[in-house]
């Protein structure tokens, strides 16, 4: 048996203590989010556990423990003199304000689904079979929409679409757009709000997500210019679209090349395919960082099993990188492929025939 280095072991144990603390705190974040505790504290006014109980109608003894745990994590501020707790403006942006670019509570619902669905993924490891998106727990669908929406709010119409050559001008005049893999429709709705002269079609194979998207569009007041339909990336209706978009979903597909071929056949002669994917470098060593850690974890538990559950089962994974994504587009018959822009969490590509 190899002898362990005591110093390296101490360092590893220290990191594990931090990770266990993060895992435990994650469950408290989901709890606080679902119970509305962050929103109840969003005004920044200090509250004792008893005052928060009066404000929310929840039991004080439970709240006292939750508040202490959040303060231990540094996610809520504690004042010893008044024995009260408060949210700073930054903490409120992260946990209470859903439209904030820094909102993170939704991400922990995605993590929640990983824990719940771990036995299913373990069986997939043994059998080699995949695990379809629709086979996951419902918290994944809600969490995914809430995790990605802040980034779309901040960047989609302000930076990403303007980076696509003449696409924005077409949308302003009036274009036809397909949002493939639309999920709950947040990306489709944002585009419809920004470009009222255009017509939008949102497609997803997951029926409950399409139903949720329709409700969200009506609530947002854009139901008259969006049509949501249940369809896969390889069989959505062809309408000679000026723009086809795929937001953080191409890598989940079993046959992304086949999907790309269908996109090419569905585009107008001068149409564009906009591909938004998780940020990744082409080589593993360059992705061994905090963002890569999150994406590789999600890819192991969600993205790769989803791809392997479908025909072809290419298994791109959430850290495919530009080189592999370029190959998908070129194999699908596109002649032009470029990185239009990027953020720390996403890469945005434009493909044209």
C-alpha positions as CSV (number, residue, x, y, z in Angstrom):
1,X,0.0,0.0,0.0
2,X,1.3,3.4,-1.0
3,X,2.1,5.8,1.9
4,X,0.1,9.0,2.0
5,X,1.7,12.4,2.3
6,X,0.2,13.9,5.6
7,X,0.2,17.5,4.3
8,X,-1.5,16.5,1.0
9,X,-4.0,14.5,3.0
10,X,-4.8,17.4,5.3
11,X,-5.2,19.7,2.3
12,X,-7.6,17.2,0.6
13,X,-9.6,16.7,3.8
14,X,-9.9,20.5,4.1
15,X,-11.3,20.7,0.6
16,X,-13.7,17.9,1.3
17,X,-15.0,19.7,4.4
18,X,-15.7,22.7,2.2
19,X,-17.4,20.6,-0.4
20,X,-19.6,18.8,2.2
21,X,-20.5,22.2,3.6
22,X,-21.4,23.4,0.1
23,X,-23.6,20.3,-0.5
24,X,-25.4,20.7,2.8
25,X,-25.9,24.4,2.2
26,X,-27.3,23.7,-1.2
27,X,-30.2,21.9,0.3
28,X,-30.8,24.9,2.6
29,X,-30.8,27.2,-0.5
30,X,-33.4,25.1,-2.2
31,X,-35.5,25.1,1.0
32,X,-35.2,28.9,1.5
33,X,-36.0,29.5,-2.2
34,X,-39.1,27.3,-2.1
35,X,-40.4,28.7,1.2
36,X,-39.9,32.3,0.0
37,X,-37.5,33.2,2.7
38,X,-35.0,35.1,0.6
39,X,-37.8,37.1,-1.0
40,X,-39.2,37.8,2.5
41,X,-35.8,39.3,3.4
42,X,-35.1,41.0,0.0
43,X,-35.7,44.5,1.4
44,X,-32.5,44.2,3.4
45,X,-34.2,45.1,6.7
46,X,-32.7,43.1,9.7
47,X,-35.0,40.5,11.1
48,X,-34.8,38.2,14.1
49,X,-35.9,34.6,13.6
50,X,-39.1,35.5,15.5
51,X,-39.8,38.5,13.2
52,X,-39.2,36.3,10.1
53,X,-41.6,33.8,11.5
54,X,-44.3,36.5,11.9
55,X,-43.6,37.7,8.4
56,X,-43.8,34.3,6.7
57,X,-46.1,32.3,8.9
58,X,-43.5,29.7,9.4
59,X,-42.2,28.2,12.6
60,X,-39.6,30.2,14.5
61,X,-37.5,27.2,15.7
62,X,-37.0,26.0,12.2
63,X,-36.2,29.4,10.9
64,X,-33.6,30.0,13.6
65,X,-31.6,27.0,12.5
66,X,-31.9,27.8,8.8
67,X,-30.8,31.4,9.4
68,X,-27.8,30.2,11.4
69,X,-26.8,27.8,8.6
70,X,-27.1,30.5,6.0
71,X,-25.1,32.9,8.1
72,X,-22.4,30.3,8.5
73,X,-22.1,30.0,4.7
74,X,-21.9,33.8,4.3
75,X,-25.1,33.9,2.3
76,X,-27.0,35.9,5.0
77,X,-25.4,38.6,7.3
78,X,-25.7,38.3,11.1
79,X,-25.5,41.1,13.6
80,X,-24.7,39.8,17.1
81,X,-25.8,42.9,18.9
82,X,-29.4,42.7,17.7
83,X,-29.3,38.9,17.1
84,X,-30.8,39.7,13.7
85,X,-30.2,38.6,10.1
86,X,-30.3,40.5,6.8
87,X,-29.6,40.2,3.1
88,X,-27.1,42.5,1.5
89,X,-27.9,43.9,-1.9
90,X,-25.5,41.4,-3.5
91,X,-27.0,38.5,-1.6
92,X,-30.5,39.6,-2.6
93,X,-29.4,39.6,-6.3
94,X,-28.1,36.1,-5.9
95,X,-31.0,34.6,-4.0
96,X,-34.1,36.8,-4.2
97,X,-34.2,38.6,-7.5
98,X,-35.2,36.2,-10.3
99,X,-34.4,38.7,-13.1
100,X,-30.9,39.5,-11.7
101,X,-28.0,38.5,-13.9
102,X,-26.5,37.0,-10.7
103,X,-29.5,34.9,-9.6
104,X,-28.3,31.5,-8.6
105,X,-31.1,29.8,-6.6
106,X,-32.3,28.0,-9.7
107,X,-29.0,26.3,-10.2
108,X,-29.4,24.5,-6.9
109,X,-32.7,22.9,-8.2
110,X,-30.6,21.4,-11.0
111,X,-28.2,20.0,-8.4
112,X,-31.2,18.7,-6.4
113,X,-32.3,16.7,-9.4
114,X,-28.8,15.1,-9.6
115,X,-29.1,13.8,-6.1
116,X,-32.6,12.6,-6.6
117,X,-31.8,10.9,-9.9
118,X,-28.4,9.4,-8.9
119,X,-29.8,5.8,-8.7
120,X,-31.1,6.1,-12.3
121,X,-27.7,7.4,-13.5
122,X,-25.9,4.7,-11.6
123,X,-28.0,2.1,-13.4
124,X,-27.1,3.7,-16.7
125,X,-23.4,3.4,-15.9
126,X,-23.9,-0.3,-15.4
127,X,-26.1,-1.0,-18.4
128,X,-24.7,1.5,-20.9
129,X,-28.2,2.7,-21.6
130,X,-29.1,6.4,-21.5
131,X,-31.4,8.4,-19.3
132,X,-33.8,10.7,-21.2
133,X,-34.4,14.3,-20.2
134,X,-38.0,13.4,-19.6
135,X,-37.0,10.7,-17.1
136,X,-35.5,13.1,-14.6
137,X,-37.2,14.7,-11.7
138,X,-39.4,17.7,-12.3
139,X,-37.1,20.0,-10.4
140,X,-34.6,19.7,-13.3
141,X,-36.9,21.3,-15.8
142,X,-37.8,24.2,-13.5
143,X,-34.2,24.6,-12.3
144,X,-32.7,24.6,-15.8
145,X,-35.0,27.4,-16.9
146,X,-34.3,29.5,-13.8
147,X,-30.6,28.9,-14.0
148,X,-30.2,29.9,-17.7
149,X,-32.8,32.7,-17.8
150,X,-30.7,35.3,-16.0
151,X,-27.9,34.9,-18.5
152,X,-30.3,35.1,-21.4
153,X,-31.9,38.2,-19.8
154,X,-28.5,39.9,-19.6
155,X,-27.0,38.9,-23.0
156,X,-29.4,37.5,-25.5
157,X,-30.9,40.6,-27.2
158,X,-28.2,43.0,-25.9
159,X,-25.1,41.2,-27.1
160,X,-25.6,37.8,-28.7
161,X,-28.1,38.5,-31.4
162,X,-26.3,41.8,-32.4
163,X,-23.2,39.7,-32.9
164,X,-24.8,37.7,-35.6
165,X,-24.2,39.8,-38.7
166,X,-27.4,41.1,-40.2
167,X,-29.7,38.9,-38.1
168,X,-30.9,41.7,-35.8
169,X,-31.9,43.9,-38.7
170,X,-34.0,41.1,-40.1
171,X,-35.7,40.6,-36.7
172,X,-36.5,44.2,-36.4
173,X,-38.1,44.3,-39.8
174,X,-39.9,41.0,-39.3
175,X,-38.5,37.5,-39.5
176,X,-39.5,33.9,-38.9
177,X,-37.6,32.2,-36.0
178,X,-37.5,28.7,-34.7
179,X,-36.2,28.2,-31.1
180,X,-35.4,24.4,-31.0
181,X,-35.1,22.8,-27.6
182,X,-36.9,25.7,-26.1
183,X,-37.8,24.1,-22.8
184,X,-40.0,26.5,-20.7
185,X,-39.7,29.1,-23.4
186,X,-37.7,31.8,-21.7
187,X,-35.4,32.4,-24.7
188,X,-38.3,32.4,-27.1
189,X,-40.3,34.9,-25.0
190,X,-37.3,37.3,-24.6
191,X,-36.8,37.4,-28.4
192,X,-40.5,37.9,-29.0
193,X,-40.6,40.8,-26.5
194,X,-37.5,42.4,-28.1
195,X,-38.6,42.0,-31.8
196,X,-42.4,42.4,-32.0
197,X,-42.4,42.5,-35.8
198,X,-41.1,38.9,-36.0
199,X,-42.9,35.5,-35.6
200,X,-41.5,32.9,-33.3
201,X,-42.0,29.1,-33.1
202,X,-40.7,27.2,-30.0
203,X,-40.1,23.4,-30.3
204,X,-39.3,20.8,-27.6
205,X,-39.9,17.1,-27.5
206,X,-40.9,17.4,-23.8
207,X,-44.7,17.9,-23.6
208,X,-44.9,19.3,-20.1
209,X,-42.3,21.9,-20.9
210,X,-44.2,23.0,-24.0
211,X,-47.3,23.4,-21.8
212,X,-45.4,25.5,-19.3
213,X,-44.0,27.7,-22.2
214,X,-47.4,28.4,-23.5
215,X,-48.5,29.6,-20.1
216,X,-45.4,31.8,-19.7
217,X,-45.9,33.4,-23.1
218,X,-49.5,34.3,-22.3
219,X,-48.4,35.7,-19.0
220,X,-45.7,37.8,-20.7
221,X,-48.2,39.1,-23.2
222,X,-46.5,37.6,-26.3
223,X,-48.7,34.6,-26.8
224,X,-50.0,36.2,-30.1
225,X,-46.6,36.0,-31.8
226,X,-45.3,32.7,-30.4
227,X,-46.4,29.2,-31.3
228,X,-45.1,26.4,-29.1
229,X,-45.3,22.9,-30.6
230,X,-44.1,19.5,-29.4
231,X,-41.4,18.4,-31.8
232,X,-37.8,17.1,-31.8
233,X,-34.8,18.7,-33.3
234,X,-34.9,16.4,-36.3
235,X,-38.6,16.7,-37.2
236,X,-39.8,20.2,-36.3
237,X,-41.8,21.8,-39.2
238,X,-39.9,23.4,-42.0
239,X,-40.9,27.0,-42.6
240,X,-37.8,28.6,-44.3
241,X,-36.8,30.3,-41.1
242,X,-34.6,33.4,-41.1
243,X,-33.1,32.2,-37.8
244,X,-33.0,28.9,-36.0
245,X,-31.7,29.0,-32.4
246,X,-30.6,26.3,-30.0
247,X,-29.8,27.4,-26.5
248,X,-27.7,25.0,-24.3
249,X,-29.2,21.9,-25.8
250,X,-27.3,20.8,-28.9
251,X,-24.9,18.7,-26.8
252,X,-27.9,16.9,-25.2
253,X,-29.0,15.5,-28.5
254,X,-28.2,12.0,-29.6
255,X,-27.7,13.0,-33.2
256,X,-26.6,16.6,-33.3
257,X,-25.4,16.2,-36.9
258,X,-28.8,14.9,-38.0
259,X,-30.4,17.9,-36.1
260,X,-28.0,20.2,-37.9
261,X,-29.0,18.8,-41.3
262,X,-32.7,19.4,-40.5
263,X,-31.9,22.9,-39.5
264,X,-30.1,23.5,-42.8
265,X,-33.0,22.2,-44.8
266,X,-35.4,24.4,-42.7
267,X,-33.5,27.7,-43.1
268,X,-34.2,30.3,-45.7
269,X,-31.5,30.8,-48.3
270,X,-29.6,33.4,-46.3
271,X,-30.7,32.2,-42.9
272,X,-28.6,31.6,-39.8
273,X,-28.3,28.9,-37.2
274,X,-27.5,30.3,-33.8
275,X,-25.9,27.8,-31.4
276,X,-25.4,28.7,-27.7
277,X,-23.4,26.2,-25.7
278,X,-21.7,26.0,-22.3
279,X,-18.3,27.7,-22.4
280,X,-15.5,25.1,-22.9
281,X,-12.0,24.9,-24.3
282,X,-11.1,22.2,-26.7
283,X,-8.6,20.4,-24.4
284,X,-9.5,18.8,-21.0
285,X,-6.6,20.4,-19.1
286,X,-8.0,23.9,-20.0
287,X,-11.4,23.0,-18.5
288,X,-10.2,21.9,-15.1
289,X,-11.5,25.0,-13.4
290,X,-14.6,26.0,-11.3
291,X,-16.9,26.5,-14.3
292,X,-15.7,23.2,-15.9
293,X,-16.3,21.5,-12.6
294,X,-19.9,22.5,-12.7
295,X,-20.4,21.6,-16.3
296,X,-18.6,18.2,-16.2
297,X,-20.8,17.3,-13.2
298,X,-24.0,18.3,-15.0
299,X,-22.8,16.5,-18.1
300,X,-22.1,13.3,-16.2
301,X,-25.5,13.3,-14.5
302,X,-27.8,14.9,-17.1
303,X,-26.4,15.8,-20.6
304,X,-24.4,12.7,-21.6
305,X,-27.1,10.2,-20.4
306,X,-29.7,12.2,-22.3
307,X,-27.7,11.9,-25.5
308,X,-27.0,8.2,-25.0
309,X,-30.7,7.6,-24.6
310,X,-31.3,8.7,-28.2
311,X,-30.5,7.4,-31.7
312,X,-26.8,7.6,-32.6
313,X,-25.9,8.6,-29.1
314,X,-23.0,10.8,-30.0
315,X,-22.5,12.0,-26.4
316,X,-20.9,15.4,-27.1
317,X,-21.2,16.3,-23.4
318,X,-21.5,19.8,-21.9
319,X,-17.8,20.5,-22.4
320,X,-17.6,19.7,-26.1
321,X,-15.6,22.8,-27.1
322,X,-15.5,24.8,-30.3
323,X,-13.6,22.2,-32.4
324,X,-16.1,19.4,-31.9
325,X,-19.1,21.8,-32.3
326,X,-17.6,23.1,-35.6
327,X,-17.3,19.5,-36.8
328,X,-21.0,18.9,-36.1
329,X,-21.9,22.0,-38.1
330,X,-19.6,21.2,-41.0
331,X,-20.8,17.5,-41.1
332,X,-24.4,18.8,-41.2
333,X,-23.5,20.7,-44.4
334,X,-22.9,24.2,-43.2
335,X,-20.0,26.0,-45.0
336,X,-19.5,28.9,-42.6
337,X,-19.1,28.5,-38.8
338,X,-17.8,31.2,-36.4
339,X,-17.7,32.1,-32.8
340,X,-19.8,35.3,-32.7
341,X,-19.3,36.1,-29.0
342,X,-18.9,34.6,-25.5
343,X,-19.4,35.0,-21.8
344,X,-17.7,33.2,-18.9
345,X,-20.6,30.6,-19.0
346,X,-21.5,30.4,-22.7
347,X,-20.1,30.4,-26.3
348,X,-22.3,31.7,-29.1
349,X,-21.8,30.4,-32.7
350,X,-23.3,31.3,-36.0
351,X,-23.5,28.8,-38.8
352,X,-24.6,29.5,-42.4
353,X,-25.0,27.2,-45.4
